Amino acid sequence: MNIGKKLAEKQCDLDPIPTKVVKQSLHLLGDVLLKIVDLSLREFLFPESLQNAIGFPTFKNATDDPEVLSSYRPVSNLPFILKLLEKTVLVHIDTKKIYLFLKKK
């Protein structure tokens, strides 16, 4: 669960437990979270109840016109479990890329 320890402690309103508490309890929750992530990746499925995020627009630059829609960019606030899954996938993709690169040499 090293990935979970490295995640930011930003809180999402969709998290049933505060992120800080989850990170402090990874020694207890780690196996359950690992099983969810592992099954999700193996089965290409993710529980529907965990597929939500909070999206909101963020102003790009102070010099942009606030009346123009293109002056904003979308930002998603993801629950901890989604951030954990995202980082796990990223680690696996990077590891595979490195392996394939080294195999060619």
C-alpha positions as CSV (number, residue, x, y, z in Angstrom):
1,M,0.0,0.0,0.0
2,N,2.9,2.3,-0.6
3,I,0.9,4.0,-3.3
4,G,-1.8,4.9,-0.8
5,K,0.7,6.5,1.6
6,K,2.0,8.8,-1.2
7,L,-1.4,10.1,-2.2
8,A,-2.4,13.7,-1.2
9,E,-4.7,14.1,1.7
10,K,-7.2,16.2,-0.2
11,Q,-10.7,15.4,1.0
12,C,-13.5,14.6,-1.4
13,D,-17.1,15.1,-0.3
14,L,-17.9,11.6,-1.7
15,D,-15.4,9.9,0.7
16,P,-17.3,8.1,3.5
17,I,-14.2,8.3,5.7
18,P,-11.8,11.3,5.8
19,T,-8.7,10.7,3.6
20,K,-6.4,11.4,6.5
21,V,-8.1,8.7,8.5
22,V,-7.9,6.2,5.6
23,K,-4.2,6.9,5.1
24,Q,-3.5,6.5,8.9
25,S,-5.5,3.2,8.8
26,L,-3.9,1.7,5.7
27,H,-2.3,-1.0,7.9
28,L,-5.9,-2.1,8.7
29,L,-7.7,-1.2,5.4
30,G,-4.9,-2.0,3.0
31,D,-6.0,-5.6,2.3
32,V,-9.6,-4.6,1.5
33,L,-8.5,-1.7,-0.7
34,L,-5.9,-3.8,-2.5
35,K,-8.6,-6.5,-3.2
36,I,-10.9,-3.9,-4.7
37,V,-8.1,-2.4,-6.9
38,D,-6.9,-5.9,-7.9
39,L,-10.3,-7.2,-8.8
40,S,-11.1,-4.0,-10.7
41,L,-8.0,-4.3,-12.8
42,R,-8.3,-8.1,-13.3
43,E,-12.0,-8.0,-14.2
44,F,-12.1,-4.6,-15.9
45,L,-14.9,-3.7,-13.5
46,F,-15.4,-1.1,-10.8
47,P,-18.3,-0.9,-8.3
48,E,-20.8,1.5,-9.7
49,S,-21.2,3.1,-6.3
50,L,-17.6,4.2,-6.5
51,Q,-17.7,5.6,-10.0
52,N,-18.6,9.1,-9.0
53,A,-16.6,12.3,-8.9
54,I,-17.3,15.9,-8.1
55,G,-16.6,18.2,-11.1
56,F,-16.3,22.0,-11.0
57,P,-14.9,24.7,-13.3
58,T,-11.7,26.5,-12.3
59,F,-10.7,29.8,-13.7
60,K,-7.5,29.4,-15.8
61,N,-5.8,32.8,-15.6
62,A,-6.5,36.1,-13.8
63,T,-6.1,37.9,-17.1
64,D,-8.8,35.9,-18.9
65,D,-12.4,37.2,-19.3
66,P,-14.6,35.5,-16.6
67,E,-17.6,35.9,-18.9
68,V,-16.0,33.6,-21.5
69,L,-16.6,29.8,-21.0
70,S,-13.1,28.9,-22.5
71,S,-11.6,30.9,-19.6
72,Y,-12.4,27.9,-17.3
73,R,-11.1,24.3,-17.2
74,P,-12.9,21.4,-15.6
75,V,-11.5,19.9,-12.4
76,S,-12.6,16.6,-10.8
77,N,-12.4,15.9,-7.1
78,L,-12.0,12.1,-6.9
79,P,-12.7,9.9,-3.9
80,F,-9.7,8.3,-2.4
81,I,-10.4,4.8,-3.8
82,L,-10.5,6.3,-7.4
83,K,-7.2,8.1,-6.8
84,L,-5.7,4.9,-5.5
85,L,-6.9,3.0,-8.6
86,E,-5.6,5.7,-10.9
87,K,-2.2,5.7,-9.3
88,T,-2.0,1.9,-9.4
89,V,-2.8,1.8,-13.1
90,L,-0.2,4.5,-13.7
91,V,2.5,2.6,-11.8
92,H,1.7,-0.6,-13.8
93,I,1.7,1.3,-17.2
94,D,5.0,2.9,-16.4
95,T,6.5,-0.4,-15.2
96,K,5.4,-2.1,-18.4
97,K,6.8,0.7,-20.6
98,I,10.1,0.4,-18.8
99,Y,10.2,-3.3,-19.2
100,L,9.4,-3.1,-22.9
101,F,12.1,-0.4,-23.4
102,L,14.7,-2.5,-21.6
103,K,13.7,-5.7,-23.5
104,K,14.4,-3.9,-26.8
105,K,18.0,-3.0,-25.8
